[in-house]
Each structure stands twice: as C-alpha cells, then as structure tokens.
C-alpha cells in the first residue's frame, strides 16, 4: 500500500511518522484538528479514510504494513461501532490512539464505549469524543515521538508553557 498525505500544494509528505485514519470522509471535520496539531509541531504524517468494514482487508493490510513503512503511531477515528482502532491495533504493535466520533444515535457515547472496550492483549489508547479527542490524540502522538527526539520534547515543553502563559494572562 502506498500512502502519503498530500499537502495543500499537492506535494507528497515523505516518511510519515504518524497516520491519521478515519472510518469515513465525514470524520474529517473533526480530524482536521489532529492534522493541524501535527502540522504545527512539524510532524510528517498522512491522513486517510479506511473503513474497518468496507473492506476489512484494507484496514488489516494498512495495520500490518504500518511499521515496515516507518510509521510510529496510528490515530484512528471512528463513530458508531468504532471498530477501526481495534482492527488496526490487532494488526500492529505500534501505539494506536482511538478518537471516538460524535454520532447521531447516542451523541458519541456509543463510539466512546466501543473504542475503550478492547480485549486484554490488544491495547488502544482512547481520547475524548470529537474535536478535543482529535487534538489530544495528536498531542499524545507528539509526546510518544518526543521520547526519542529531544528537539520535539522541547517543542512540547514550549507548547505547554505557552498554554500556561495564555491562561495566566487572561483577564475578564
């Protein structure tokens, strides 16, 4: 499988470290925040729509080839049954971070529970429902990558310091 994120200029990003995978194109409204956060940190990444069910072989192939292609973290966003993160995790030993999507039926509670209820032995980290989950999944991916990249660790510290300054300077 050849996968690469296309930039706005149409350029292919070489050697992505993180994959942002969505179960449906409609998840992009939420997951664009993960894309932006990764871009803000300068993390090479790819964004794709891959369903856990249509066809399941594509998700299995993506997961089983992810490590060999140089990926280090997978972010998987899905709604409803939210099987995508678990399917990908079953095919790789890379960290998989699940982002539950807000759904019509139960406002995302179904997705939250489905993403979190993995059997022992196939871990999936889970974030909040929707946009906060997308942003936090990207920040978790940055933190994972920063364990072996001092320059990225510094960017993460700078980000947190800027958050603190912003709050301390807020006057109502």
Buried (B, 14 or more C-beta within 10 A) or exposed (E): EEBBBEEEEEEEBEEBBBBBBBBBEEBBEBBBBBBEBBBEBEBBBBBBBBBBBEEEEBBBBBBBBBBEBEBBBBBBBBBBBBBBBBBBBBBBEBBBBBBBBBBEEEEBEBBBEBBBEBEEEBBBBBBBBBBEBBBBBBBBBBEBBBEEBEEBBEBBEEBEEEEEEEEEEEEE
